Amino acid sequence: MQLLAEEQTHGSGGLSLGGASFWKGAAEMRDDKLQKLAQAIPQLVKQVEVSCRYSTLILSHNILPDFIEGHVGHLHAINSFF
């Protein structure tokens, strides 16, 4: 009886014994999840930034020589007309 009365008094939504709750309430679980997300988001943003920089670097390394070669080829073609 005392256990049931304490649960109703605390309103935690979980089983409580002497003021200690064995299950977290929905609000506490939501707050914990939000806190974990708040910690994870900056790390994920940093990983995406690093990945994008790396992809851009690789892309420019592979495409730039082709672009320069094509540009020089066009210049030679234009100069051959004159």
HELIX and SHEET records of a PDB file:
HELIX    1   1 GLN A    2  HIS A   10  1                                   9    
HELIX    2   2 ALA A   26  PHE A   81  1                                  56    
SHEET    1   A 2 SER A  16  LEU A  17  0                                        
SHEET    2   A 2 ALA A  20  SER A  21 -1                                        
END                                                                             
